[in-house]
Amino acid sequence: TRVRTRIRRSDGIIVLVSKNSLTSSGQQWEISCAKEEKKKILGVWAYTDDRTNIDGLITKVWTWPNITSFINSL
């Protein structure tokens, strides 16, 4: 309940993505919750040598221009 409340108060969500994301039920729930709440979501790869993708999530390299562009789009 508290997580959903925080997601509702957010303008957008940044998700750190790694190979562990595929088996993390908590992270998958948070992403689903953000989608249900119609929040903009940016996936960011957590490690330079891990380019795991999550279906339905646009994932980019962590750079300040990428983060700035996402924040400015909110």
C-alpha positions, 0 to 999 in steps of 0.5 A, a space after each residue: 500500500 505504501 509503495 503504491 501511494 509513493 508511485 501515485 505521488 510520483 511524476 515518473 519512475 526510474 527503474 534500475 535494470 539488471 539480470 536480477 530484475 527478471 526474477 525479482 517479484 518485488 521489482 516486477 510488481 513495482 513496474 506493473 504498479 507504475 504502469 497501472 498508475 500510468 506513470 512514465 517509466 525509464 529503465 536504466 541499466 545498473 551495470 555496464 556489462 549487463 544489458 538485460 531487457 524487460 518486456 515493455 520497458 525502454 532501457 537506456 544507459 545511465 548518462 546525465 543527458 538521458 536522465 535529464 531528458 526523462 525528467 524534463 519530459 515529465 
